[in-house]
């Protein structure tokens, strides 16, 4: 296993040449920016190929201007998230953070499920988003698994320390060092995609996230966080981009990054953090996708134009399952819950029939 050396990181970051991004509207501090105000700005397949190249070989991070362009929907989701934060404060539950001191912010875990069960119509309107769908598929392929954690960094909230994200990024250096080199360079960075949706305008004073472009290519990067020299290098060479409400940023989880210091006096910097997992990996949060699907189905039945939201809800991958009870008849794999939900919507099953069949098939998957 390598030893992390600052000189190696410095040479990589300073000498890195970003691949061409002809579909980007601009490049700010070396980060490609795409204008999504009217939906996907270019051919979907070409755009996805360019985004995947940015994540793997380029800056490692990209900005999607107005990926969530319907601000009334964003505002409605913000109101729901603030309800959850207020309830947590009153009950003394919630909170905690991976990389920030307690009390610096307000965190809502599993906001995906909580929003769906609280307001399935709003969930459908928010997540029926073709830009989100395309960027997730670009890095992870189909049947990705979405999770969401709301983070509101309050005025005075200090910056995080520079870090990488899940999977190896949530281990200390000694734990991460037990994994072979190919897990560091080829496996862990490709199992998730990190994203954030700005629910309010985020000028620099509010402390939007800091990024070190190209650092996802540093082989020893999972062993470096926490070492003072690497933090100092990050502090000296990071970039920071302001965001407007509705903008989204997505990045390779191996990119060194950190939430910034909220130096404003009044901005509650609220973002919906999206951790998207490959169908072949394990998501960080346990999500009751069966309950979500049952809540969402009647909405999609009445509003088929929002059907894309089912990809953020139902489980899209067929495994793991109990192959004694749920054999792959007529193919190599049994149908997924997402496939069942699509079939039910196509045939306009009543909600009671869909719920009964979803629960029946879920029982077949138990050991």
N, C-alpha and C positions, 0 to 999 in steps of 0.2 A: 504494500500500500504506500502511496505517496506521502510525503511530508508537505504541508502547505507552505509555500514560499511567496512572500509578498512580491519579490522581483518577477516571479513567473506570472502572477496575476497582472502586475503592472505592464509587462511586455504584451500580454494578450490584449488587454483593454486598450492600450495606446496604439497598438499596431493593427487592430482589427479593422477590416474593411467590410462595411455592410453590403450585402447583395443589393442589386438594383430592385427598387420597389416602384415600378412604373404606374401602378394603380393607386398609389398614395397621393393624397391632395397636397401634402406638405411633409417636411421633415423638420422637427424641432429638437435641437440638441441631439441630433442623431436618431431620434425616435420617429418612425413613420406614423403619420396621422391620416386617417381615412374619414371622408365626409359621408355620413350615413343618414343625413337628415331626411331623405326621401326613400329610405330603405337601402338595400344592397346597391352600392354605387356602380358595380360592374358585373360581368359574367361570374356566376357563383363559383364555378369550378376553378376559373383562373384566379379569383380572389382567394379562395381557400388555399390553393397551392402557394400563392405569394405569402399568405399569413403563416403557413407552416414553415416556410423558409425563414421568415423573420424570427420565429420562435426558436428554430434549431440553429441557424447559421448567422442570423443578423443580430440586431440589437437585443433580441429576446423579449421585447415589449413593444406594444403598439397601442395607439389611442384610436378609438372609434367615436368620432364626434357625433353627438346626437343619435347614438345607437338606440336610445329610449327617448324618441322625439316627442311623444305625446305627454307633455308635462302635467296635464291634469291627472293622468293615470299614475305618474310618478308621485305627484302630491298626495293622491289618495293612498298609495302604498306607504308613503312617509307617515301619514296620519295613523295608519294601522300599526306601523312599527313603533311610533311614539306611544300609542296605547299600551303596547307590550312592555316598553321600557318603564312607563309609569306604574304598571301593575307589578313589575319586578321590584321597583323601588318600594312600593307600599308593602309588599309581602316579604321583602328582604331576601329574595331569591335572585338567581341569575348573576351576571357579572363574571369576573375573571377574564384573564387574557393570557395568550401564550407568551407574548413578548413585551407587555407593558405593565407598569405597576398597577395594583388594584386601585380603583377609584379614578383612574385617569380618563376612563371612558365608560360608556354604557354599551354592553354587548348583549345581543339577543341570539342565543344559539338556536339552531334548527328553525330559522325564520321561514324557510321554505314550507315546511309542514304547517307551522303555526298560521301563516298567511292563508294557505289553502283551506284549512279547516275553518278559519274565522271568516273568510270572505272568498269563496271559490270563484265568484264572478270576477272579482278584482284580480285574483291570481291568474285567471285565464287571460284577461286583458293585458296584464303586465308581461306574462311569460310567452304569449303567442308572438314571439319576436323573431323574425327571420334572420336578423343580424346575429343575435345570440346563438341561434341554431347553427348558423354557418361557421362561426368562429370556434364553437365547441367541436363540431365535426371535423374542422380543418386539422386540429391537433390530435384528436382522440378517436376519430372515426365514428360510425353510427352507434347508437345505443349507449351513449355516454350517460352518466348519472350525475344529476345536479344536486348540490347542497348549497345552502345559503346561510350566512351569519351576518346580522346587522351590527355595524360598529359605529357608534357616535362618539367622536373625540371632542371633548368639551374644551372651552377656552382654558388655556394653561396646560392642557394635556401634553406631556413631554414626548419627544420622539422615541420611537422604538430603537433598539439596537439592530444593526444590519443582520439579516438572516436569510436563509433559504426556507422553502416550505415543504410540506408533507410530500413524501414519506420520510426520507432520510433527514430532512430538515427539522423534523420534530424529535430527533434523537441527539444526545450529546455526542461529542467527538469520539469517545471511547466506544459507544454503542455503534455509531456509524462505521467506525473502522473495522468492525467485525464482518462487514459485508464486502464481497469481492469487488474489484475495480469496475467490472462491467455493470454492476448494479448502480454505481455512482455515476457513470458516464452515459449509459444506454437505457437503463431500466427506470429508476426512480423519476428522472425528469420527464419521462414520457407517459407516466401513469396519471398525471393530473394537469389541469390548466387552472391558473389563478386569474380571477377577474374582480372588478369592482365597478359598480354603477354609482355615479354621483347623484345623490338625491337633493343636493343643494349646490349652489355655486361654491367652488373651492379655490379662491385666490391663494397665492403663495403664503400669505399671512396665516391662513387657516391650516397650513401644514399638510398639503397633499403628499402622497407617497413619494419617497426618494428611491431612485433606481440606479444601479450601476450597469449600464449597457454592456453587453457581451460577456458579462461575468458568468453566465450560465455555461460557458464553454471551458471554465477553469476546472480541470479534473479533480483537484483536491478541495473544491469549494465547500463540500459538506463538512470538512474537518476544520475550516477556518473560522466560522462565526464564534464570537466570544474571545478571540485573541485580540489584544489591544491594537496591534499593528495593522490588522486587517480592518478593524473599525476605523482607525485613523485614515487609512487609504480610502475607504468608502466615504468618509466625511469630506475628504478633499476632492473627490472625483465624481460624486453622484450627480445625477440630473434630477430636476423636479419640475413638473409641468402643471400649471393650473388647469382645472377642469370646470366646465359649466354643468349646470343641472342637465341630466340626460346623457352626458358623456359617459363612456365606459372605457376602461383600460384592461387589457389582458396581457398576461406574461407567463413565460416559462417558469415553473416553480423553482428551478435551480438558479434563477436570477437573484443576485443579492439585492435586497430591498429593505425598506423600513418606513413605517408611517412617520410623517414629519411632526414637528412641534407646532401645536396650534397656538400661535402668538396673537391671535385676534382677541378682542374683548367680548365678542358677542356671537361668533359663528359656531353653531353646533354642527360640526363636520360629520354629516351622516352619510354613510355609504352602505350599499348592499353588497357584501363580499360574497363572491361566487367561487366555490371550490368545486370544480367539475372533474369527475373521475372517469377513467377508461372503464368500459364494461369488463375489462380483464383484471381490474384492480379492486381494492377495497376503499370505499369512501370513508372519510373521517367520522361522519356522523351516522347514527342509526336513524333511519327515516321510515315511518310507517306509510309506505307507498300504497298499500291496499286501502287504508282509510282515506288517503288523499284522492285516490282514483274514484272511490265511491262518492266523495263529496264533489269532485269536479265533473263527473260524467253527466249529470243533468244539465249543467251549464253548457257543455260542448254539444249536447244533443239539441239544445235550443239555439245555440250560436255557433254553427259549424265553421264560420269564418275564423274562429279562435282555436281551431283544432290543433294547431301546432303546439299549443301548451301541453298537450298530453306527453310530449317528449321530455318535458321537465317534471313530469309527475310519475307516470307508470313505469315499472321496471321493464327495460327494453331487451334485456339479455335473458336467454333461456336457462342458464345455469347459475348456481348449483340447483339441482333438483333431485328427487327420488326416482331413479330410473326404473325401479320395480313398478311403481305406481304411475309414473308419468313418462312412459317410453316415447322415443322419437318416431312415432308412426308417420309414415309418409315423407320422411326427411331425415336429416342428420340430428335434428334437435326438436324438442317439443315446442309448442308456441309459447311466446312470452306473454306477460300481462299486458304489455303495450300492444302486441298483436291482437290480443283478445279485445282490448278496448277499441281498437280501430275497427275490428270486425263488427262489434256491437253498434258502433256509431254508423257504420255503413248500412247496417240492416235495421237501424233505428229500434233497437231493443228498448223496452221500457226499463227504467232504472232498477226496478226490483229484479228483473231477469238478469241484468248485468251484474248486480251485486251478488246474487245467488251463484252465478256461474264463476265469478271471480273468486268467491270464497271456496267454492268446490275445487277449483283448480289449485288454489293456494294450499288447500289441505293435502293435495296429492304430492306437493313438493316437500312435505315434512318427512324427516327421517323416521 
